[in-house]
Amino acid sequence: MIRAALQLHPAKTPAPAHPAATLLLLRDGAHGVEVLMTRRSSNASFLPGAYVFPGGRIDPADHHAHCAERVPGTVRRHRTAVQAALRETFEELGILLAVQADGTPVTTEHVQDLDRNLALYPQLQSRGWSLAVDRARMLACWTTDRGVPKRFDTAFFAALMPGQQAPAADEMEQFEPVWVRPHDALSRHQAGHFFMIFPTIRTLQWLADFEQAEQALAACAEDAPLWTSCPRGGLVGGQPLRFMEHEAPYGELALVCPDGQLEHALDWQHERPVPLLRHLHRLTAPNAGVMTGPGTNSYIVGGTDSSYIVIDPGALHGDHVERLLALTSGQIKAIVCTHSHPDHSPAARPLAAACALLTGRTPPVLGLASAASAHANATFTPDRALLDGERLVLDDGVHPITLRVIHTPGHAANHLCLVLEEDGLLFSGDHILSGSTTIIDPPDGDMSAYLDSLDLLAAACEQENIEFILPAHGHVIGHAAQAIAQLKAHRLRREARVLAAMRSAPLSGLDAWVALAYDDTPEALWPLAKRSLAAHVQRIEQLAML
């Protein structure tokens, strides 16, 4: 758990999210699936003028109606919500998904006999009708961003448009009902003519993959959302953008702006350090590339009252060294290299020398010496080898910082990670990356050692409540234990594909196997993939899996 006093922004309690529900009514048009949308009143207190799906808050009447009904085989977790979605659709657009007492659908004539200005449920009860909840499929659950003053926890459902009914807006909350193809709605929004909010956009992007309405409904689980999301927002090019949980910036936004503050810039740049916490900055080196992503992240831990520890000073770029020196004023207690690869360690000695010139004190360069198996451009000898479990301490008298060393061979024989114990942060070097998987390049790289090290890190996350991973390349990763589990599962799935390739073409070699095991990877990346393929082959042969 991050110490509250070290967050960049004052804590604030997000507004409560009110339960709500909405309904995507679908039909097949001449050019593909269409969805019914309406424009909210320009005077609405929430999202004025936005195009939305019909829906609204869940009322107590929806819950009471749910409890009063006893329909065999339809005990559903979201029954109250779906009833709210169907009720709101009737009230706003005059469309009713309901059945008569004998189970036959209500007709247009039946619907016209109802008064939209009166409570729906008594009218249904007096006629022996009930809402056709089983015709709606659970699609997704969206919760409004934490930083928005008016928030909703909204269940999204999908259903086929009932035959022989036509939408008629209530002209109070909703206006201009329109059938629209998802692609067209998205294009019009992009052009500035069809205002929609993030959950609507992302839901339409999902729907756009289907050619027919029945295909979309078939993709929906009957009683479980396909996704559940409470987006987070950041600044890109000075403009707010929102992200879902599976997208790379989400974890960083959760760390820096946990209560939904829309203040963190996500643009990659190399000129200025990026504050992540009061005692933690990231400065990305100007060495962007296929192997390094936006560049190598140097992490600066500490403050003026405690001095600093620099993790992974990076490749030898004079400007990068000068920026590290400027941020710390040379008051660096130690320089730690997670491993000896040429994008991580070469700047360590020049940075130490620059500190000596500025302050008269040379900080030690710490890490593990490169093994004999290391490539010639990855040789490294620290001033002192860090022991597994060793702790490096900074203390300003108020907020101590303890970095514990974990030896994690696999990506490189001399790879190590660091845990900031007081705040549950894992500095993962190249062992875990954001947005990609690291290369395991034998002989210095070893797949079995890599997987064993993943297990060590997973155990540390579970035992010590580590929430965030700070990789050497890419954004901060949230839900640390889950991310490691997913990474290991991905590696094992890849290994299964490698094994299948070896079995299908036993007399072939890496060139043939890479095309089979990495056919989901762009061919331009196969030369890099062959390195990890060789590590998988080595592991398979060691385990005698063939």
N, C-alpha and C positions, 0 to 999 in steps of 0.2 A: 504494500500500500504506500503510495507516494505521500510523503509528509506534507500536510496542508500548507505549512508555512513556506514551503519551497516551490509551490505552484506559482506560475507567472501571473495568473489572474485571480482576483478575489473570488472566493467560492460564492455561488448563488444557487438557490433552490429552484430547479425548473418548475414551471407551472404544472399543475396536475393535468394529466391527459384524460379527457372524458371519453367513455366508451361510445363508439359510433359504428356505423355499418354503411356500406355502399354496394351497388349492384351494377355489374356490366351486363347489359342486355345485348345479345349477339344475334346476328342474322347473316345469311349468305347473300351478298350483293352480286351484281353483274361482274365485278372485277375482284371478288374475294370477300373475306369476312369483313363485316361492318359492326360498329359498336355505337350505341345510342349515347349521345352526350348533350348536355345543356349548358347554357351560360348563366352563371350566378348573377343576381341582382347587383348593379353597380353601387347600390347603397348597403350591401351586406356588410356586416361587421367582420366577417371572416372570408377572405379571398374574393373581394368584390370584382366582378367581371370575368372571373376565371371560368374556363370550360371544365366541367366535371362530369362524373357519373352520378346518377340520382342517389341520394342517401342523406343521412343525418344522424343525430344523436340517438342512442338507445334510450327509450323511455321506460319508466316503471311498468307501463301497460304491456310492453313487449315481454317483460319477464313474467308478469302475471298470466298472460296468454299462454306462454310456454308451459308454465306450471299447471295450467288448467287442462291442457291437451294431453291425451293419452293415446298416442299413435304408435302401434306396434312396430318395432324394428327401426325406429327413427330417434333413438336416444343419441343426441349429438351434443358435443361440447359447445358448438356455436349456434345452437338452435335459437336462443334469444336474439343473437346478432342477426341471423338470417331473417328472422321475423321482422326485425327493425328495418332491414334493407328493403324487404318486400312492402312493408307498410309505407315507408318514405317514398318508394317508387310510385305507389298509388297516389299519395297525397300531392306529390310534386308534378307527376306526369300523367296521372289517370290510368296507368297500366297496372293491372292486377293479375298476379300469379296466384290463383286460388282454385279450389275444387268444391263442387257441391257435395251434399251428403252421400251421394252414391259414387263419388270419386271422379265424376266427369268434370272436365274443366269448365270454369265459368266463361260465358261468351261476352261479346261486346254489349249486347242488350242487357245482360246481367249487370255489367259494370256501370252502365249508364243509369241504372236504377239506384246506385249508391250516391251518397252525398259526401263529396270530398272535404267539406267544411265540418263534418261531424266525425267523432271518433270512429275508427274503422272496426275495431274488434267487436263492439256491441252489434254493429250492423251485420257482421259475419255470423255472429252467434245466433241472432234472431232468425237467420235464414238457414242455419245448419251448415254453413260453409266453413272452410278453413284454408289458411294460406298453404300454398303448394311448396312447402319448404324443401321437399326432396327433389325439386326441379332445379334448385340452386346448388352450385358447387363452390366449396371453399377454394379461394384462389390465393390470397396473401393477407398479411397483416402489416399495416403501416402505422407507425407512431410518429407524430409530428416532432421535428427537431427540438432538442432540449432548450434551445435559446429563443424559441418563439413564444410570445406571451399567451397565445391562445392555442391549446394543443388538444389533439384527439388521438385516441387509440382505435384505429379503424380496421374492421374486418372487411375485406374485399371479397365479393362473391360474383359468380358468373352464371348466366342462365340463357336459354334460348328465348327470344322474343315470342310471346304467345301469339298465336294466329288470330287474324282478324281484329287486332287491337291497334290503335294508333296513338302516339303520344300527343298530349295536349298540356302545355306548361301551365302551372298555376298562376303565372304572371305576378307572383309575389316574391317567391324565393328563386324560382327558375324561369328562364326565358329561352326562346329559340331552340327547342330540341332539334337535333340534327343527327342523321345517320352518317357516319364518316369511317373511311378506311383508316386503320392506324397509321399507315405511311403518310396519308394525306394530312391527318391531324398533326403529325410530327413535323412535316414540311411546312405547314402553315404556321405552326408555333415558331419554327426556326426563322421564318420570314417576318415574325412579329405581328401576325394577324390572328393568332389563336392562342391566347394566354393560357398556360397550364402550369401546374406546380410539379415538383420533382416526382412524387409518387405516381401521379397520373402519367407523366412522361415515361417513367420506367415500366409501368404496367402496360402501356401501349407498345413499348419496344418489345416486351415479351409477346404480346398478342400479334404483333406484325409478322412473327415467324410462321403463322398458321394460314393456310389457304381457305379452310372451311371452319365454320363455327363449331361443328361437332368435334373436330380435331382439337380445338382449344379446350373444350369441355372434357374431352377424354384425358387430357394432360393434367387436369386438376384432380387431386385426391379428394375423396368425398368429405373427409372430416379433418383435414390437416392442411395448413397453408403451405404453398410451395416455397414461400420465403417469409420471414419475419424481419422487419427492418425499422430501425430508428436512425435515420440518416444523420450525418454530421457534415458541417460546412467549413470550408477553408477558402482562402483567397488565392486565385491563380490569375496572374496578370492584373492584380488589383480588383478583380471581380469575384463575387462569391460563387462557388461551385459546391455541390453536395455529392456525397459519396455513400455507398452502401458498405455493409460490414466486410464484404469479400474484396473490396477494392483497396489498393495499396495505401492511400493516404489515411484510411479510417483509423488505424491504430495510432498514428502520430497525432491525429486530432483528438483522440481519446486521452492521450497523455498530456498534451499541451493545453487543451481547452475542454476539460472533462465535463463542464456544465453547459457546453454548447456555445461558448463565446465564439463569435465569427471574427476572429482577429489573427489567425495564424496564416502566414504566407507559405504556400507550398512550392513556389517556383524554385527550381534548382539554379543556384548561382554559386560563384566561387570567391566573390569579393568580400563577403561579410559573414561572420559567424551567425548561426541561427540559434537563438535561445530556445531550449526545450523545457528547462526548469531553471530556477534561480541559480542552481549550482551545476548546471549542465548545458554546454553549448556544442553545436556540431559545425564544423567547417569542412566543406566538401572540396577536395582537391580538383584542379583543372585537368583531369585525366579521363574524361568521359570516353566510353568505347563499348564495344560488344562485350568484352569481358568485365568491364568495370561499371557498366550502367552510367549513371550521371557523374560518377567519379568516386574516389575513395573517401569515405567519411572519417575524418579525424574527430574524436570526441575529447572535449576539454572539461574535466571534472574538477570542481572546487571553486574557490573565490579568492578575493584579495586578502581576506583575513586568515585563510588556511593554506594558501599557495595552491598549486594545480598539479594534476596528473594528466598527461596527454596520452591518449590511446590511439595507436596507429597514426604516426605523423605522415605517412604516405610516401608517394614517389618523390623523387628529388626535383621539386619545382621551387625555385627561389622565392617567388611571390607567395607561395603557400607557407613556406617557412616564416617569411616576414609577417604574414598575417597571424600565424600562431604566436609569434613573439609579441606582436602588438597587443593581442587580446590578453596575454598573461603578464605582460611587462617583464617577461623573462623569469617570473617567479614560479618556475616549474620544479616540483619536488622530484618527479620521476617521469620518464618516457617509457611507455610499455608498447611493445610490438606483439600483436596476437600471433604473428608468424612472419616468416622471412621473405615472402613473395615480393617482387620488385615494385608492386603498387602499395606496399605497406611499410616497409622498414627503411628504405634508403635515406629518407629525410631525418632519421633519428639522430645521427651523428652531427649533421649540420645544425639542427635545432639545438642540440646540447652545446655545441660550440658557440652559437649565437647567444645563448643564455649566459655563457661564461664571459663573453665580451661585455654584455650589458650589466651583469650583476656581480661578476667575479666568482660565481659558483657554477659548477658544471653538474647538471642533473644526471643521474645514472640512467643508462639505457638498459631496460629489463626485458626479459623474455626467455625463450629457449633457443639454444644454438641449433642451427640447421643440421640435419642429419647428412650422412654421406650420400644418401639417395637424392638429395636436393639438386635441382638444376643449377647450373653454374651462375645464373643470374639471381639465384635465391639464397646465396650463402649469407650467413649472419652469425655474429658472435656477440652476445650481450655483455655488458659489464658484469652482470650477475644473473645467474639462472634463477627463475622463479620456481618455487616448489609447489607441487600440487597441494591446494588448501591454504597456501600462504595468504596473509592479509596485508594489504597496503592501506595505511590510515592517513586521512587528513582531518584536522580538527580546528574549527574556528572558535571553539569554546561554547558553541550553542548547538550546531547541527553537525555532528561527526559524520564522516564518510568512511566507510570500510569497503574496500574492493577485495573480494576473495578470488583467488586463482583456481581455475579448473582446467586441468590438462585434457585437451580434446583432439587427439591425433585423428587423422582421417583425410581431411582436405590437404593437410601437410603434416609431416611427422612431428613438427615442432609447434603445432597449433595449440593455442590456449584461449580460453574465454574468461571473462571477469563478471562477477556478480556484485552489484552495489547493494549490500545487504539491507541497509536501512530503508531503501525505497523499492526493493523488489524489481531491480532492473538487471537485465542480462546483456552484456556486450559480447556479441557472438562472432566478431571477426568475419571470416568467410565461411564459417561452418553453417550458418543460417543466413540467407539473403532475403531481401524483399523483392518479390516479383519474379524470381527465377531460382533455379537450383544450382548449387555450386559444382564446379568441375572437380572430379576425383581423378587425378592423373598419376598412375603408377610410374615409377616405383615409390616416389615419396608420398603419393596419395594411396590410401588403402580403404576399400569399401567396407570391409568388416569392421575395421577400427572406426570408420566414420559412423556406422550404425550403432556401434557400442557407445560412442561418445554422445550420439543423440539420446540414447537411453539415460546416460548420466545427466544430461541437461534436463530431460523430461522429469527425472526424479527430483532434481533440484527445484524445478518450477513448482511441482506439486508439494514438496515438503516446506518450501520457504515462501510460498505465495508470490512467486515472481509473475508479474502481470505483463511486462513489456520486454521486447527484444530489440536491441539497438544494433542493427547489422552494419557491416563495413560498406555496404552498397545498398542504397535505397532508403525508403522511409522506415520509421519505427513500426514495429509489428506488435499488435495487441493480441490478447488471449494467448499468451505464450505457450502454455501447455498444449492447447488445442492446435496451435500452429505447428509445433514439433510433431505431434501425432500425425497430422496430415502430411507433413514432409516425409516422415518415415514410411507411411503407407504409400505415398507416391513412389519412393525409392524401391519399395518391395514390388509394387506393380510393374515398375520398369524392369526389375530383375526377372520377374516372371516372363515378360516379353522377350528379354534377352535369352532366357533358357529355352523358350519356345523357338526362337530363331536358330539357336544352336542345334536343337533337335531336328528341326526341319531341313537344315542344310549343314550336316555334321562335318562335311569335308571342306566347307568354305571357311572364310576368315572374317576379320573385322569389317572389311569393305562390304561384304554381302550381308552380314548380320546387322550393321547399322541401318541399312535400308529397310530391314524387316522390323527391328526393335524400335526404331525412331521414325517410323513413317508418319507420325503425327507432328514431327518437328520439321521446320523448313530445311530443305536440302542444303542451303548455304551454311547451316549450322552443324552439319554432320561431321566436319573435321573436328570440331570441338566435342561433339557428342561421342566420337570414337574414343576419346580419352576416358570418359566415364564408362563407356562400354567395355573397354579393356579392364577397368577395375571390377566391373560386374563379372566378366568372364573369369578373372583371377579368383574372385570369391567363390563362384560356382564350382570351379575346378578344385579349390581348396576344400570345399564342403562335400565334394564328390556327389553333387546333386544330379549329375548326368547318369 
